[in-house]
Amino acid sequence: MRVSDLNIDRIYVNQTTRSSSYLMTENHFHYYYELFYVRQGVCRFFINNSLYDLHGGDFLIIPPRMVHYNRYLTSCQRINVYFKESYLLQDGEEFLPDARKRFLRLVLIHIPAAYRDMMHGIFESMLQEEKVDDASTPLMMEMYLKQFLVNCGRHGIFNYESTLSSGAEAGNAEILSAAKYITEHYNTHITLDAMAQKAGLSSSYFSKKFRAVTGMGMKEYLSYVRLEHASQELRSTDHSVTEVAINCGFSDSNYFKDAFKKMYGISPRAYRAEREKTDRITQGSILREKREEEERRRQKEALKDKEDSSGKSMA
């Protein structure tokens, strides 16, 4: 599994055309949000144990750390926008009411044909700004992305469920069921043969089809799910690394450490230390914002009291 760059310093955008014969070599995830817009064509995503078909005018917003894999069912022109949550905040506040609830989650949004030229115009401005790439580009990109999302809130059709046709869904039902079973029973003993038997398929065919649908082998997917839960446990508990490994289904703590480092680039112990440091910085920032807000409130009240006193004196 490929992990993209760990960080971005501003909003980035690119446009690419892929043929139906193009195959992703492996699935991946990002440490930031990805907006995947289909300008023309059809592609299919496996993400969060569901399949999504995207047609012209559709786009997915994929949250950080969410593994995804896509195939192009026809020749497809796509636009990708990469951003972080902080780029959509103003003084710590959402730039648009319910922005987190509506956009900062896995969501498929359809842009009706009547509004696509306007939306494509915003994308074109972003693509041109990408070429400029000067000191003003970060701010310009934020403005364009906010403009795009505001228009989506006004004209877009939101969908938070799989949009795959029932026929195609049925053809992949065994694999989707297996992926869901893995996410719900990740800390138990799971084997390829047992999952194939549960799906009513031979082990070799099940393995081949699982990879075709999800972009990875079943064992790799199981390891990803376990490691994702392990990272959450490292962040939220003081359990030892060995306890975390056992709780998440790894029978060998050394194997767990190696697999974790391969996926995240650092050891479980270093990951926990880094997250604790980040949490302290975040908490400090929140407290600072609260103190500043309280100071602004006091200043407003003091100004109001002064104006009231002045008004009474004149009276």
Secondary structure as the mmCIF struct_conf table of DSSP 4:
data_model
#
loop_
_struct_conf.conf_type_id
_struct_conf.id
_struct_conf.beg_label_comp_id
_struct_conf.beg_label_asym_id
_struct_conf.beg_label_seq_id
_struct_conf.end_label_comp_id
_struct_conf.end_label_asym_id
_struct_conf.end_label_seq_id
STRN STRN1 ARG A 2 VAL A 3
BEND BEND1 LEU A 6 LEU A 6
BEND BEND2 ASP A 9 ARG A 10
STRN STRN2 TYR A 12 ARG A 18
TURN_TY1_P TURN_TY1_P1 SER A 20 SER A 21
BEND BEND3 THR A 25 GLU A 26
STRN STRN3 HIS A 28 PHE A 29
BEND BEND4 TYR A 31 TYR A 32
STRN STRN4 TYR A 33 GLN A 40
BEND BEND5 GLY A 41 GLY A 41
STRN STRN5 CYS A 43 ILE A 47
TURN_TY1_P TURN_TY1_P2 ASN A 48 ASN A 49
STRN STRN6 SER A 50 LEU A 54
TURN_TY1_P TURN_TY1_P3 GLY A 56 GLY A 57
STRN STRN7 ASP A 58 ILE A 62
TURN_TY1_P TURN_TY1_P4 PRO A 64 ARG A 65
STRN STRN8 HIS A 68 TYR A 72
BEND BEND6 LEU A 73 THR A 74
STRN STRN9 CYS A 76 PHE A 83
HELX_RH_3T_P HELX_RH_3T_P1 GLU A 85 LEU A 88
STRN STRN10 LEU A 89 GLN A 90
TURN_TY1_P TURN_TY1_P5 ASP A 91 GLY A 92
STRN STRN11 GLU A 93 GLU A 94
BEND BEND7 PHE A 95 LEU A 96
TURN_TY1_P TURN_TY1_P6 PRO A 97 ASP A 98
HELX_RH_AL_P HELX_RH_AL_P1 ALA A 99 PHE A 103
BEND BEND8 LEU A 104 LEU A 106
STRN STRN12 VAL A 107 HIS A 110
HELX_RH_AL_P HELX_RH_AL_P2 ALA A 113 VAL A 132
BEND BEND9 ASP A 134 ASP A 134
TURN_TY1_P TURN_TY1_P7 ALA A 135 SER A 136
HELX_RH_AL_P HELX_RH_AL_P3 THR A 137 HIS A 155
STRN STRN13 ILE A 157 ASN A 159
BEND BEND10 GLU A 161 GLU A 161
HELX_RH_AL_P HELX_RH_AL_P4 SER A 166 GLY A 171
TURN_TY1_P TURN_TY1_P8 ASN A 172 ASN A 172
HELX_RH_AL_P HELX_RH_AL_P5 ALA A 173 GLU A 184
BEND BEND11 HIS A 185 HIS A 185
TURN_TY1_P TURN_TY1_P9 TYR A 186 ASN A 187
BEND BEND12 THR A 188 THR A 188
HELX_RH_AL_P HELX_RH_AL_P6 LEU A 192 ALA A 199
TURN_TY1_P TURN_TY1_P10 GLY A 200 GLY A 200
BEND BEND13 LEU A 201 LEU A 201
HELX_RH_AL_P HELX_RH_AL_P7 SER A 203 THR A 214
BEND BEND14 GLY A 215 MET A 216
HELX_RH_AL_P HELX_RH_AL_P8 MET A 218 SER A 236
HELX_RH_AL_P HELX_RH_AL_P9 VAL A 241 ASN A 247
TURN_TY1_P TURN_TY1_P11 CYS A 248 GLY A 249
BEND BEND15 SER A 251 SER A 251
HELX_RH_AL_P HELX_RH_AL_P10 SER A 253 TYR A 264
BEND BEND16 GLY A 265 ILE A 266
HELX_RH_AL_P HELX_RH_AL_P11 PRO A 268 MET A 314
#
